[in-house]
């Protein structure tokens, strides 16, 4: 007669949740670093789009060091920024960069990029607010 296993003992149960018995593929610091990279790529894409659309504002746009500076400059000069379609592109870029690591390639899905961004926002809240929150 075979005994049944509890839900915690079953193979494949859990993930990187607390109490699941399985370690996270990446440490919190590595996740935060990758999440920071997501926001850097998004900010860079925003700048590239605005520089292409408004070349006569290049000097002022280049001086913007944070998302808040960029937003304030755009409001002051009545620059209309396109909708944020570049967010998905940035997440794909970061996923492609991170996929070279065996831990990422074998254990994670592209959805992990959103988790990395959330970890960065929670672990480095002050830095996120100062640089990327607009």
Wavefront OBJ file of the C-alpha trace (Angstrom):
o trace
v 0.000 0.000 0.000
v 1.336 3.387 -0.968
v 0.988 6.368 1.332
v 0.231 9.769 -0.060
v 2.609 12.642 0.416
v 1.567 15.933 1.874
v 1.374 18.819 -0.569
v 4.698 20.165 0.717
v 6.505 16.895 0.022
v 5.375 16.502 -3.570
v 8.043 16.983 -6.188
v 7.546 20.191 -8.117
v 5.497 21.859 -5.405
v 6.463 25.364 -4.490
v 8.993 27.518 -6.140
v 10.922 30.299 -4.531
v 8.192 31.033 -1.997
v 8.776 31.065 1.732
v 8.396 27.594 3.200
v 8.431 25.808 -0.153
v 11.776 24.133 0.388
v 13.210 25.390 -2.889
v 15.831 28.084 -3.076
v 15.472 31.088 -5.340
v 17.392 30.890 -8.603
v 18.883 34.349 -8.047
v 19.674 36.204 -4.859
v 17.734 39.323 -3.932
v 20.739 41.498 -4.778
v 21.016 39.964 -8.256
v 17.292 40.402 -8.832
v 17.514 44.039 -7.741
v 20.470 44.610 -10.087
v 18.518 43.188 -13.020
v 15.459 45.230 -12.030
v 17.606 48.370 -12.008
v 18.786 47.457 -15.491
v 15.144 47.319 -16.647
v 14.569 50.909 -15.571
v 17.863 52.066 -17.088
v 16.875 50.597 -20.449
v 13.403 52.164 -20.236
v 14.866 55.589 -19.433
v 17.395 55.253 -22.272
v 14.649 54.305 -24.716
v 12.564 57.301 -23.647
v 15.537 59.603 -24.194
v 16.303 58.113 -27.615
v 12.700 58.539 -28.747
v 12.548 62.155 -27.567
v 15.934 63.003 -29.093
v 14.776 61.584 -32.419
v 11.462 63.469 -32.334
v 12.806 66.780 -30.996
v 16.405 67.262 -32.196
v 16.249 71.004 -31.505
v 15.833 70.229 -27.771
v 18.868 67.942 -27.652
v 20.932 70.127 -25.311
v 18.156 70.351 -22.737
v 17.128 66.696 -22.964
v 20.681 65.433 -22.486
v 20.924 67.353 -19.201
v 17.976 65.430 -17.725
v 19.376 62.848 -15.310
v 16.165 61.425 -13.868
v 12.633 60.673 -14.992
v 11.354 63.604 -12.949
v 13.795 65.996 -14.655
v 12.700 64.649 -18.013
v 9.012 65.022 -17.177
v 9.507 68.592 -15.926
v 11.516 69.540 -19.025
v 8.854 68.076 -21.317
v 6.094 69.989 -19.507
v 8.034 73.229 -19.567
v 8.683 73.025 -23.321
v 5.351 71.362 -24.193
v 6.974 68.240 -25.539
v 4.557 65.347 -25.983
v 6.099 61.993 -25.198
v 4.719 58.944 -27.025
v 2.939 56.290 -24.989
v 5.156 53.851 -23.140
v 5.378 51.050 -25.687
v 9.110 50.812 -24.992
v 8.524 49.146 -21.593
v 7.914 45.733 -23.168
v 10.922 46.193 -25.437
v 13.114 47.018 -22.433
v 11.936 43.948 -20.552
v 12.743 41.787 -23.580
v 16.233 43.317 -23.824
v 16.961 42.599 -20.153
v 15.584 39.061 -20.481
v 17.843 38.421 -23.492
v 20.864 39.716 -21.560
v 20.065 37.619 -18.481
v 19.370 34.422 -20.418
v 23.099 33.806 -20.810
v 23.191 32.729 -17.154
v 22.413 29.006 -16.700
v 20.318 29.661 -13.583
v 18.064 31.997 -15.526
v 17.876 29.887 -18.665
v 16.927 26.650 -16.915
v 14.787 27.836 -13.994
v 13.002 31.044 -14.967
v 10.541 32.325 -17.537
v 10.405 35.774 -19.205
v 7.792 36.759 -16.610
v 10.642 36.906 -14.069
v 11.685 40.293 -15.459
v 8.610 41.894 -13.893
v 9.538 40.272 -10.566
v 13.054 41.691 -10.837
v 11.623 45.164 -11.401
v 9.369 44.743 -8.345
v 12.313 43.571 -6.211
v 14.356 46.605 -7.281
v 11.504 48.976 -6.440
v 11.051 47.434 -2.989
v 14.726 46.898 -2.063
v 16.053 50.231 -3.357
v 12.969 52.372 -2.920
v 14.773 55.685 -2.394
v 16.964 55.219 -5.479
v 13.939 54.251 -7.602
v 11.958 57.293 -6.442
v 14.899 59.655 -6.973
v 15.827 58.475 -10.466
v 13.006 56.676 -12.246
v 9.685 57.665 -10.759
v 8.112 60.471 -12.706
l 1 2 3 4 5 6 7 8 9 10 11 12 13 14 15 16 17 18 19 20 21 22 23 24 25 26 27 28 29 30 31 32 33 34 35 36 37 38 39 40 41 42 43 44 45 46 47 48 49 50 51 52 53 54 55 56 57 58 59 60 61 62 63 64 65 66 67 68 69 70 71 72 73 74 75 76 77 78 79 80 81 82 83 84 85 86 87 88 89 90 91 92 93 94 95 96 97 98 99 100 101 102 103 104 105 106 107 108 109 110 111 112 113 114 115 116 117 118 119 120 121 122 123 124 125 126 127 128 129 130 131 132 133 134
